[in-house]
Amino acid sequence: MSKRRPDKVKVVWRKLGKEKAWGQATIGKGLVEVDPRLGAKRQLEVLIHEVTHLAHPGMTEAEVDRTGKMICKVLWSENYRRVLLAPNAKPPRIS
C-alpha cells in the first residue's frame, strides 16, 4: 500500500453500518467514505478527519482527531455549511 498523498480525493457518501464507523479513508487510493446519516456538523468533522488521514498518513489517530475537530469548529463558526440543490437546479450566483 502506498503512503503517497493522492492527487485527487474521491468522496463517497454511503451507509457504514457494517463497518461500524462514521467514515473511513483508503490511503493510496484517495478514497474517503462518509456515512450520510450523520448530522451536518458531524459530517463536516468526519470529512475533515478522513481527508487529514490522506494528507498526513503518518499522523496518529489522536492527532488526526484533534485536527479534524479544530478545523471543523472554526469552519462551523464561520458558517460553512453543505448546500444541497435539487437535481437540475442551478447554484446561486455569488457576486
C-alpha positions, 0 to 999 in steps of 0.5 A: 500500500502506498503512503503517497498523498493522492492527487485527487480525493474521491468522496463517497457518501454511503451507509457504514453500518457494517463497518461500524464507523462514521467514515473511513479513508483508503490511503493510496487510493484517495478514497474517503467514505462518509456515512450520510446519516450523520448530522451536518456538523458531524459530517463536516468533522468526519470529512475533515478527519478522513481527508487529514488521514490522506494528507498526513498518513503518518499522523496518529489517530489522536492527532488526526482527531484533534485536527479534524475537530479544530478545523471543523469548529472554526469552519462551523463558526464561520458558517460553512455549511453543505448546500444541497440543490435539487437535481437540475437546479442551478447554484446561486450566483455569488457576486 
